[in-house]
């Protein structure tokens, strides 16, 4: 039995209580200052209002003012903030952490540096502190609902040290939560971050067919063409990020699941019908769109790399079109012909 | 204006009349001996009964007894038989063909040699004749319905000679039918053939969730895990086939679209609920299952390569499980843990 403290009681942080309690660990779920209402509800009857599931018995719920106490004695810290909470976690939580207690983050994403380098969140965390803390991350396709329902999921834990990763795996792994390990942090994080941009790209075709049909009917040749083009561009992006091409399958599996549901599909579909970006965002009011943020960063990074002569924007016609959409330069006009290639 | 003769009036052969007539070519659609009824219907009123679409004006419909006349003077021959018609095309049609008139085939698939080599259909055609005929093929995700509806599609024409491919592209390409070109025939054909096996694999998860929920509700983490695993195994298979890894995106785009519909999804879903293979086939009576044939060949090929020490079956846990299902050795029992990997 180990002690695991999860910071952030959003859907994924809360769903992780399921495999952890399944394995009999002591689990402390600490809300961020934005999670007060969720924690109050959970303390009352362990029903999670946004996850819409009962959390397992035996989880300890804490408001953020008790974070330090909840962190004390933990064997593992889980960072379960959204990418919008990244800076908060760096400035507020990391100073509370002890050396030699590993952190594992569920936040997916990359940050673009001015020179076009894309840096993963574990790397950002490392740079925030002088303490010797092992920062690891969870990548791969896993929706919180299905994890909470104990449906089979396969994720990848990445970090610098394979022994730390093996220890983490031993704590989290269950028959329904399968875990691969990789020390290629940049590769894993880049692969799973990129899928945000491309899920928006693939779902444009859904909007296209809705607009053509005048009702919610999907066409698949166009989706498949965009999916294929996404895989092609993701392969190139992985190389630019300095991540191994063998991580592609992680991003592609994640792309597949992201296309099916959630907020990214919604914005892509709306944009695909020809709606302007601001109107589409208005229609989705109240929804945090990490995919748009990540897509914007990826576009900026590729453009910066192109200026340096390291990348060619013409190798990324779909990503560039996504950029045009979210930067309000155009409405949908998929550059099909730019996807054609010749190999001989 | 060119003359294009299509042999086989099934759904895909018939859908190709749409881009060809859009470009104003003379199109002759010749039924195989199995297509008599379809041709009779088309001669009457140009409505295609299985495609459920009106074919464009100006197509000439011919019974197979007039094949020789229909082939005479053609600039391009399209082979649009199913993989079950391959031998018939070799023995009956190829002897009628003239040298220097290129053939392009829509049949997807590979044939396994006893040593485990997977050979593409254009290669099989080449080996059937001493005539100097250029055999080319169409790969990539394209359902006949949507092609007939002029929805955007992106395919790849492959063949040995890039100039021949460019000429073919000039004949077939339209704003809605985008065409990439590749001289890596083995790579393209292998990529698109493999997706048959893996589409069956991914859709097992659909059956799993139907069985778990007792109704038609899909779960996505498990589908994504199988999709990711498919991409991983397809990458390895491409290498074994001797095709370039850069063809992966073709197979993945095609995998994506195949999962959504049609016969492969049906058999995968039924097997995923735990049904035995023979019962599942019975439930789908009357349906030709190319995917099962292709899956069986791929399984056999990998096993043969493993015997020769060229491949390890443990690198293909999903494919091997598909083999167990279709060879009636097991009912569904997805080897989730075998998908886990360590990279360091």
Interface residues (C-beta under 8 A of the other chain):
Chain A: X140 X141 X142 X143 X146 X147 X149 X151 X152 X153 X154 X162 X165 X175 X178 X179 X180 X181 X182 X183 X184 X205 X208 X209 X212 X218 X219 X220 X221 X222 X223 X224 X225 X227 X228 X229 X231 X232 X235 X244 X245 X246 X248 X249 X250 X252 X253 X254 X256 X257 X260 X261 X334 X336 X337 X339 X340 X341 X342 X343 X344
Chain B: X140 X141 X142 X143 X146 X147 X149 X151 X152 X153 X154 X162 X165 X175 X178 X179 X180 X181 X182 X183 X184 X205 X208 X209 X212 X218 X219 X220 X221 X222 X223 X224 X225 X227 X228 X229 X231 X232 X235 X244 X245 X246 X248 X249 X250 X252 X253 X254 X256 X257 X260 X261 X334 X336 X337 X339 X340 X341 X342 X343 X344
